[in-house]
Amino acid sequence: MINKIFFFYFSAVIVAMSLMAITRRNVMHGVLYMLLLFFHIAGLYLFLNAEFISAVQVIVYAGAIMVLFLFVIMLLNLREDILKKQFIGTWPMGLVASAGILMVLLLSMLTVKTGEKGFWGIAQIESVTQTVAIGTTLYTQYLFPFEVASLVLLVAIIGAIVLAKKRLK
Amino acid sequence: MTPDVLKFMETARYGIPQELWTILVIIVKIAVVLGAVMLHVAYATYFERKVIGRMQNRLGPMVVGPYGILQPIADGIKSFFKEDIIPSNADKPMFFMAPVLGLMAALSSLAVVPFFNGFVIANINIGLLFLFAMSSLAVYGVILGGWSSNSKYSFLGSLRASAQVISYEVPLGLSLVGVMIMAGSLNITEIVNAQSRYPGGMYIIAQWLGFFVFVISAIAETNRSPFDLPEAETELIAGFFTEYSGMRFALFFMAEYAGMIIMCSIAVLCFLGGWTIPPFVLKLLPFLAVVPGVVWFVMKLYVCIFFYYWIRATLPRYRYDQLMAIGWKVLIPLALVNIVITAIMKLLVHAK
């Protein structure tokens, strides 16, 4: 019962906050609603016994990525942008695309099947803490995908440096 | 003394149901911790003015009370009754929210800081990560305060703050990874207990490189001199809180000092052994065992806070490009080297 109340609270606030974030005229306010959204996602992770992911959610998204967003937004000339009637002209296209994605997701939800329970059940995770569980799985079983992901990020970093550097020799 | 208090909290219930008693104990703990820390915040300002005064061959505050001992209380009353000025073009909700957000982030970190064995509000498995999360949220107070004031000086201060805090969060986190590897846990109580099992008694002996990186990035993360560019008074008046006055200014002030105390307690808990003293010292001087753990913790904390003031009185402010160069080109590589060395050492010790 209490689980359902918590889940309902978190999911309702997440939906409400994402709507608020995209409808604010002031981008700064939109970003702050997104911050609240990230906190509720972290709460949802905590609710799923995933304490490590919930902490990382706050550190990475709220602590680093949103601060970078704020940094960029502060450099924009907001006070004049707010006076504009509309920011982008092609929003009906976006609406169609996102409605399509929503339909696909809803249809896939009808046929979703949960797989077999794996090794890491809740009791198993609680006995070693979730940080240890994630660490061991990521660095043994999923080492190769993990390394591929880090390589992709490395490529992105090098790309950013190449773009930012004014002249390469 | 301390185990008796803990046992009392566990057992004596006066017929109150268990759940209610647990909640009551938590509320009492929060009140005790908040009271103690706010008192320390108030007297940290007094201590700072005295220490820096002495270092500059002055007396520091001397007027209010004997040796100026009542100065923080007088300052508090003064800022409480001052006029609260709000710039007419400010973004008002955010202007009101910013100082509260900063102080909230600093004070919520206290929830996972153990002051002596077993005395912690929330003994969670991801204590250290929680501290990182809260220290990275503290910057929102600075950024939003500077942006919502709608003033050039505040704006420049908050721009500097956001870049500085993002840059120094990385070495701050990486410098503690060595401690995590050695202790094998993120729970702060566990880390302190692991240190008392370690022959040296303090991780600073093995993690001196990590400690060096941690100290510098902690000073930068709390925007203290010599990295106080966001509030550089010689160029930006007061940086991000130029437009704040009265109690709202005092909230920023309190957040800064509370953040300093949190950083010092992380240093004490992760590198200096927390409430324990090294076993070889205890073997040499066995009578020290009667001193309660909280005394050691507080003494180490005061030394760290004194260190902050010492640096502030000694070093001039860095230039902005120097600040970025130190963070990205010196501290992050050093922290990574420290992680690699620690991991190899741990592997060798385990292989034996």
Interface residues (C-beta under 8 A of the other chain):
Chain A: N26 M28 H29 L32 L35 E51 F52 A55 V56 V58 I59 A62 G63 A64 V67 L68 L70 F71 M74 L75 T129 Q130 T131
Chain B: D91 M94 I124 N125 I126 L129 F130 F132 A133 S136 L137 V139 Y140 I143 L144 W147 F155 S158 L159 S162 A163 V165 I166 E169 G173 S185 L186
